Amino acid sequence: MADNKTKLTFKDFKSKGDVKWCPGCGDHAILVSVQKAMADMNYKHEKFVSISGIGCSSRFPFYVNTYGFHTIHGRAGAIASGAKVANPRLSVWQITGDGDSLAIGGNHFIHEIRRNMDINIIMFNNQIYGLTKGQYSPTSPKGQVSVTSPYGTVEKPFQAGALVIGARGTFFARSMDNKVNLTAEVLEEAAKHDGASVVEVLQNCVIYNNGAHAYFSDKEHKEDRQLILHDGEPMIFGKERDKGLILDDSKLKVVKIGEDGITKDDILIHNAGLEYSGIHLMLATMEPPFPIALGVIRNVDDYTYANELAQQIKDVQAESKIKCVDDLLLSGKTWEVK
Amino acid sequence: MDAKSNVDEIQDVVIRFSGDSGDGMQLTGSLFSDTAVFSGNDIVTFPDYPAEIRAPQGTVGGVSGFQVHIGSSQVLTSGDFADVLVAMNPAALKANTKWVKSGGTIILDKTSFTEKNIQRAGYVKDPIKESKLEDFNIIEAPISEITKNTLENSDLDNKSILRCKNMFALGIVCWLFNKDLDVAIDFLQNKFKKQPLVIEANKKVLEAGLNYAETIQAVERHRVAPAKIDKGIYRNINGNLATSWGFIAAAEKANLELFVGSYPITPATDILQNLSQRKDLGVKTFQAEDEIAAVCSAIGASFAGDLAITSTSGPGLALKTEGVGLAIMAELPLVIVDVQRGGPSTGLPTKTEQSDLFQALYGRSGESPLVVMAASTPSNCFNYAFEASKIALEHMVPVILLTDGYLAHGSEPWKIPSMKDFPEIHPPIAKEGEEYIPYKRDEKTLARKWAIPGTKGLEHTLGGLEKDENGDISYVPENHQVMSELREEKIKRVENYIPELKIEGNKDADLLVVGWGGTYGHLATAVKELNNEGKDVALAHFNYINPLPKNTGDVFSKFKKIIVCELNLGQFVNYLRIKLPEFKYEQFNKIQGLPFTVVELKDNVYKLLEDK
């Protein structure tokens, strides 16, 4: 967690250079959400670091006014881990996409989560490779037609949330690019969380995968297809706020309040802080006809790598007689030639 | 005759301990080495072991060896051939007979020469009975049997009893070379603090070995007098430990924290292990999920202001390639240690080689120059790790430091230096309040400044894309040319900050022997012996490879013939052919996973001296 508070506004995080994403790209809205969230965190401006890999989303460090590092494909997680360990006082933000983090960077992604590195990971998921012009990604649904799958993909897609929970993640949230306020809200929660926080933002690529998330964002039906989770509140959704989730035979089930004797009290209460991840996994992997879960799905306290390491160093230093390199060189077996 | 009066003074001796990988030969060898240094000898050691932790018992593939060369004057190599071989089973004998000098002594564990073991080793008949060993002085000691008898009344189980047999062998060798058992006993007492039974058993067997040797008096006893060594405090050190400590020293002198991002790989793993023990000096070790994450975490740490290093061996360096390219492009300080082993691919993981030179120099995409240097003795790995860090930090460049399996695991006595004799390291860190232009360069070094996240007002973005001086992405064709040339020139200018190439041996000679890195001990010994024989030969040994020392051409021009000796198929010689094409180079290459022998080096020089 960064220290030294001060008052900033989102303008302090606007870069002087031009933002070069395509007009209409969902990334623009996410950028505003991140700038908002950073300003609201009240940390010193120079403590912010954004680190990205390669892909459309990864141009992000050039568009946000912080210390930045636009690195190589898939490796942002490893680079961000090194930066965080080197200086745990930094607020490290990792910007990545579905290809960057779940394909080429999959290994680094699961391990930074497993280690609970205190990094805010924002994953722009547009289910496509945009920068290389439209190849399918590890989150493209089976059957998706793209330039490298002209007859449709034959692969099973990753579910980011399941991967995060499988890697023993302590924080997972989901939002959509057009929900600027919700995105900023979950990003603030992510930033507050000590440990690896993964925020999956469903993002629309207007050029190569327009409408990938249209089923959920469709104006007509979105209330019925989105469940926005709030910690401690019942899992209710729908235009009429009359639908909810219950557990039935160890599975989630959509019910209607007022039907079959179901009352509001029967609806599951969201507990993001529950260490047991079973319900979180069910929520993170809901697919139609279920609504999609948005908001903070999982937010559990646990120890973090950088803090544990810093503490271990302190403990060992308190015990050790070796205080400098001269001490080290003379430690152990030595002899004198006279 | 009194045993003590029967001691013959000798200059130096080479002893090779060999047995199954589980027989404890590495321990026996290093205990004897420690014993020798404590009695004032100079030594060089060479552990030679298989990649398998426990290969099938009794087979040649599973033989583990440890050679030590002890001398009453300076010793530079682990010795070509052994004066004494300890062979704990037939396989060890089979694998090592060729490394014993004619007339040398072979101590066998007679108990292990059963029909089954003899066959397993690949012998058709018992080699002792076949009298295939008549060139040697054979001592058939029933090592396992006496070990069992000695411990017959102990409370240890059979397996633990047999595990003590290496101490019996150590006892014999200590008697042969007139060494006392104090160092070994002291070690046992520390190692098995919580198992008094084990200490007692090992001690008993050790003494039994010594008594056995004294009783049979089968060979002449030797004494290697203490070497005349500079005054000072000494310790024994191997290359990997020296490398590890050199980095800590550099961090201290640069007033930075040390970050180590590494992934275990033979024979470099010790560096990560050694540094992970140094939490007391604030060392942050990060055992990454793979080689890529190892180098990338180091790059992240460097970005954030630490002295960042990553250690690996050949195949790992291949995986780090892309990351190293990023460090070159972002112009961040980084040290990559490559402890070279036999390649390509998995190759010979536990054996030594110098075949990663081209990979270090050229193994990246694009025009991607960096500094390449090489340590040349186990102990000077300390100095070169220090120097690699200093160059990386002061010139804002990645540096590849090459060592090898021979240096990494070989050890020698080291006169402990004092940190006050090492220079301060001054990285060009940008300060709060100054105007910061990310790629504005120092006039002399061309190094850019290092603005460390957390410093007020110096926010900037680095990246792998080509950029202009301001750090803004630039696709302007002319800018790419300018930046590419600047990155190249920046590395070239490091030549102004490294020592000149020195010549050893007969400076007026016509023939110059050239080497680099870990072969120094063998080359220097060969040249010295040749000079003693009246042959006019000189040696130029390289530690700095890119850039080369500025005077390299001047040095070469003084000689009529140049022979470049290296443990590969000719990488350095071909590099020299590119860099200094005006000279003609002969070459001698060996690629067997083994160090040179002094004998073969001399043979090659004789040939060159003959055809005038």
Interface residues (C-beta under 8 A of the other chain):
Chain A: G17 K44 H45 E46 K47 V49 I51 I54 P61 F62 N65 T66 Y67 G68 F69 H70 T71 I72 R75 G77 A78 I79 A80 S81 G82 A83 K84 V85 A86 N87 R89 L90 N107 H108 H111 L309 Q312 I313 V316 Q317 E319 S320 I322 K323 C324 V325 D326 L328 L329 L330 G332 K333 T334 W335 E336 V337 K338
Chain B: D34 V37 F38 G40 I229 D230 K231 G232 I233 Y234 R235 N236 W245 I248 A249 E252 E257 F259 G261 R278 K279 D280 L281 G282 K284 F286 A288 E289 D290 I292 A293 A294 C296 S297 A298 I299 G300 A301 S302 F303 A304 G305 D306 A308 E322 G323 G325 L326 A330 I416 P417 S418 M419 P453 G454 T455 K456 G457 L458 E459 H460 T461 L462 G463 G464 L465 D472 I473
